[in-house]
Amino acid sequence: MYYRNNKLIIPETINELHQTVLKNPHYVFFAGGTYLMKRHSLYPSTSSQRIISLEMIKDLFEVTRNLKHVEVGSMVTTNKLLEIGTLAFNNLLLDTLSNTATHIVRNQITIGGALATNNIRFSLPGTLSCMDASVELIDLSKTKIISKIIPIEKLYKNDELLLEEGTLIKKIIIPLKTYNFERFYCVGDPIKDPTSTVIFAFRANINQTLLNNIKLSITFPTAGIHISTVIPSELDGVQIPIIPKNAISISKKLVIELEKNMTGVTPLQKERAKRIIQSILYQITPSKKFIDKIE
């Protein structure tokens, strides 16, 4: 471990990080910096708060894969995940990553930082939730390091980040599940106009002319992430293609679900969510193999 100055501490292992947290009760973690650097009160700062940089902890940069899932260290950047590409990930995640900021900014955005932003939700948490991903958290505030694994969505409650002080996201665990229909949409600009932006992640399997295994996550940047239960129950086992009348009916049920379960969602966001789900439903068609068979 070393000090770059009297404010910046750079541990080189998880154990050093643990000791640093115990010795410095007033601190802030520094990862890629895309969130902290735009907040003048955090870095650089004349306050008593110390900066703990994670840039030298190798465990947080690892990416491993087995037959069931990929484990991604929290300091891996979004560009690095795009470089790994289809060797490990599906189109839903890759579309989400490629639609996140610019190439230059993606070099700085860490996957852990994207999940642990306090006041706003961007596209990555919703997509990972749609993929049934989970996170390994390590609690560094106790004399002994404690770790636990929870689903991504358990990090949040509406617009609130539930990550406790002294807790760090060590890695993200992404299941390798195959879906033959996936869509990602971001309508609006989550940075410039978050109260009108809607971010959709949708997955389903098409088995000949039937839908199953439906997952839908909708992100409203300032209101939070909504994991729909209505849409999967409405669509599970449904015959496709879905006629426009039924698509409209399903979209209206989605709006009712949002009104019951989400606060802070604007009328424009509700309308956009309704239109997006209609568009997705119109795109769902029988698999090509089945069409070829009946022809």
C-alpha positions in Angstrom: 0.0 0.0 0.0 1.2 3.5 -0.7 0.0 7.1 -0.5 0.1 9.3 -3.6 -0.6 12.3 -1.3 -2.1 12.8 2.2 -5.6 12.4 0.7 -5.2 9.5 -1.7 -4.5 6.0 -0.5 -3.8 3.1 -2.9 -4.0 -0.4 -1.4 -2.7 -3.3 -3.5 -4.7 -6.2 -2.1 -8.1 -6.9 -0.6 -6.5 -7.3 2.9 -4.7 -3.9 2.6 -8.0 -2.4 1.5 -9.7 -3.9 4.5 -7.1 -2.4 6.9 -7.4 1.0 5.1 -11.1 1.1 5.6 -10.8 0.3 9.3 -8.2 3.0 9.8 -10.0 5.7 7.8 -13.6 6.1 8.8 -14.2 9.0 6.5 -13.4 7.9 3.0 -14.8 7.5 -0.5 -13.9 4.7 -3.0 -12.4 5.8 -6.3 -12.8 3.4 -9.2 -13.0 4.8 -12.8 -13.9 8.2 -11.6 -16.7 9.0 -14.0 -19.1 9.7 -11.1 -16.7 11.3 -8.6 -14.8 13.6 -10.8 -17.9 15.6 -11.8 -18.7 16.2 -8.1 -16.3 19.0 -6.9 -17.1 18.2 -3.3 -15.6 14.8 -3.5 -12.4 14.9 -5.5 -10.2 16.8 -5.3 -11.4 18.0 -1.9 -10.2 20.1 1.0 -12.5 18.2 3.3 -11.4 15.5 5.8 -12.6 12.7 3.5 -9.8 10.4 2.1 -9.9 8.9 -1.3 -9.3 5.1 -1.4 -8.3 4.2 -5.0 -9.0 0.6 -6.2 -6.7 0.9 -9.2 -4.0 -1.6 -8.0 -6.2 -4.4 -6.6 -5.8 -7.2 -9.1 -8.6 -9.3 -7.8 -11.1 -6.6 -8.9 -9.9 -6.8 -12.5 -10.4 -10.5 -13.1 -12.8 -12.1 -15.6 -13.3 -15.8 -15.4 -15.8 -18.1 -17.1 -17.1 -21.6 -16.6 -20.0 -23.6 -18.1 -22.6 -21.8 -16.1 -21.6 -18.2 -15.7 -19.1 -15.4 -16.1 -17.6 -13.7 -13.1 -16.5 -10.1 -13.7 -14.4 -8.1 -11.2 -16.0 -4.8 -10.3 -13.0 -2.7 -11.7 -13.4 -4.2 -15.2 -14.5 -1.4 -17.6 -17.4 -1.5 -19.9 -15.1 -1.3 -22.9 -13.3 -4.4 -21.6 -16.5 -6.3 -21.5 -17.2 -5.2 -25.1 -13.8 -6.5 -26.1 -14.6 -9.9 -24.7 -17.8 -9.7 -26.7 -19.6 -12.8 -28.0 -17.0 -15.1 -26.5 -18.8 -14.7 -23.2 -21.9 -12.5 -23.6 -25.1 -12.3 -25.5 -26.5 -9.5 -27.6 -28.6 -8.0 -24.8 -25.6 -7.1 -22.7 -23.5 -6.1 -25.7 -26.2 -3.8 -27.0 -26.5 -2.2 -23.5 -22.7 -1.7 -23.3 -22.4 -0.2 -26.8 -25.2 2.2 -26.0 -23.5 3.4 -22.9 -21.7 6.7 -23.4 -18.8 7.1 -25.9 -15.8 4.9 -26.4 -13.6 7.3 -24.4 -16.0 7.4 -21.5 -16.5 3.6 -21.5 -12.7 3.3 -21.0 -13.3 4.8 -17.5 -16.7 3.4 -16.5 -16.2 0.3 -14.3 -19.0 -2.2 -14.0 -18.9 -1.9 -10.2 -19.1 1.9 -10.4 -22.0 1.7 -12.9 -24.0 -0.4 -10.3 -23.0 1.7 -7.3 -23.9 5.2 -8.4 -26.0 6.8 -5.7 -28.6 9.1 -7.2 -29.4 7.8 -10.7 -29.9 4.4 -12.4 -28.4 3.9 -15.9 -28.9 1.0 -18.2 -26.4 -1.6 -16.9 -28.2 -2.6 -13.6 -31.5 -3.2 -15.4 -30.0 -5.3 -18.1 -28.0 -7.4 -15.6 -31.1 -7.9 -13.5 -33.0 -9.1 -16.6 -30.1 -11.6 -17.1 -30.5 -12.9 -13.5 -27.1 -11.6 -12.6 -25.9 -11.3 -9.0 -23.2 -9.5 -7.1 -20.7 -10.6 -4.5 -20.4 -8.0 -1.8 -17.6 -7.8 0.8 -18.2 -6.0 4.1 -14.9 -4.3 5.0 -16.2 -2.4 8.1 -15.8 -5.4 10.5 -12.7 -6.8 11.9 -13.2 -9.9 9.7 -14.2 -9.5 6.0 -17.7 -10.8 5.4 -18.9 -11.7 1.9 -22.4 -12.5 0.5 -24.0 -12.9 -2.9 -27.3 -11.2 -3.7 -29.3 -10.6 -6.9 -28.5 -7.3 -8.7 -32.0 -5.9 -8.0 -31.5 -6.3 -4.2 -29.0 -3.5 -4.4 -31.8 -1.0 -4.9 -35.1 0.1 -3.5 -36.9 2.4 -5.9 -34.3 5.2 -6.5 -32.3 4.3 -3.4 -28.9 2.5 -3.4 -28.9 0.0 -0.5 -25.1 -0.5 -0.5 -24.1 0.0 3.1 -21.0 2.0 4.1 -17.9 -0.1 4.2 -19.3 -2.6 1.7 -17.7 -3.0 -1.7 -18.9 -4.8 -4.9 -16.2 -7.4 -5.5 -17.6 -9.1 -8.6 -20.6 -9.5 -10.8 -21.8 -13.1 -11.6 -23.6 -13.3 -15.0 -25.4 -16.6 -15.9 -24.8 -18.0 -19.3 -28.4 -18.6 -20.3 -29.4 -18.8 -23.9 -32.4 -16.8 -25.1 -33.4 -16.6 -28.8 -35.2 -13.3 -28.6 -33.6 -10.2 -26.8 -34.2 -6.5 -27.1 -32.6 -3.5 -25.5 -34.0 0.0 -25.9 -33.0 3.4 -24.4 -35.5 6.2 -25.3 -34.2 9.6 -24.2 -31.0 10.7 -22.6 -30.5 9.4 -19.0 -27.9 12.1 -18.3 -29.4 15.2 -19.9 -33.1 14.3 -19.4 -33.5 11.5 -16.9 -37.1 12.2 -16.0 -38.3 11.4 -19.5 -35.9 8.5 -20.3 -37.0 4.9 -20.4 -34.6 2.0 -20.6 -35.9 -1.5 -21.6 -34.3 -4.9 -21.3 -36.4 -7.8 -22.6 -35.7 -11.5 -23.0 -37.8 -14.5 -24.1 -37.6 -17.9 -25.7 -39.6 -18.6 -28.8 -40.4 -22.3 -29.0 -42.0 -22.8 -32.5 -45.1 -20.6 -32.0 -45.1 -20.3 -28.2 -43.4 -17.8 -25.9 -41.8 -18.8 -22.6 -39.1 -17.7 -20.0 -40.0 -14.0 -20.4 -37.9 -11.5 -18.5 -38.6 -7.7 -18.5 -36.7 -5.0 -16.7 -37.6 -1.3 -17.1 -35.3 1.4 -15.8 -36.4 5.0 -15.0 -33.2 6.8 -14.1 -34.6 8.9 -11.3 -37.4 6.5 -10.1 -35.6 3.2 -10.1 -35.8 -0.3 -11.7 -39.0 -2.1 -12.3 -38.9 -5.9 -12.7 -42.3 -6.7 -14.3 -44.3 -9.6 -13.1 -47.4 -8.8 -15.1 -45.8 -9.0 -18.6 -44.2 -12.5 -18.0 -47.5 -13.9 -16.6 -49.4 -12.4 -19.5 -47.0 -13.7 -22.2 -46.0 -17.1 -20.8 -47.2 -19.8 -23.2 -48.9 -17.3 -25.5 -49.3 -18.2 -29.2 -47.4 -15.9 -31.6 -47.5 -13.7 -33.6 -49.4 -11.5 -31.1 -52.2 -9.5 -32.8 -52.2 -5.7 -32.3 -55.4 -5.7 -30.1 -53.7 -8.1 -27.6 -50.4 -6.1 -27.7 -52.3 -2.9 -26.8 -54.1 -4.7 -24.0 -50.9 -6.0 -22.5 -49.2 -2.6 -22.8 -52.1 -1.0 -20.8 -51.7 -3.6 -18.1 -48.0 -2.7 -17.9 -48.9 1.0 -17.3 -51.3 -0.1 -14.5 -48.5 -2.2 -12.9 -46.2 0.8 -13.0 -48.8 3.0 -11.4 -49.2 0.5 -8.6 -45.6 -0.2 -7.9 -43.5 2.8 -9.0 -43.4 6.4 -7.7 -41.8 9.2 -9.6 -42.5 7.8 -13.0 -43.7 10.7 -15.3 -46.7 10.5 -17.7 -44.3 10.7 -20.6 -42.3 7.8 -19.3 -45.4 5.7 -18.9 -46.4 6.5 -22.5 -43.0 5.6 -23.7 -43.0 2.3 -21.8 -46.3 1.4 -23.3 -45.1 2.2 -26.8 -41.9 0.2 -26.4 -43.6 -2.9 -25.1 -46.0 -2.7 -28.1 -43.1 -2.4 -30.5 -41.4 -5.4 -28.9 -44.5 -7.6 -29.1 -45.0 -6.7 -32.7 -41.5 -8.0 -33.5 -42.0 -11.4 -31.9 -42.6 -13.9 -34.7 -42.4 -17.7 -35.0 -38.9 -19.2 -35.2 -37.5 -19.6 -38.7 -37.0 -23.3 -38.3 -40.7 -23.7 -37.6 -41.7 -21.5 -40.6 -39.4 -23.5 -42.9 -41.0 -26.7 -41.6 -44.6 -25.7 -42.3 -43.6 -24.3 -45.8 
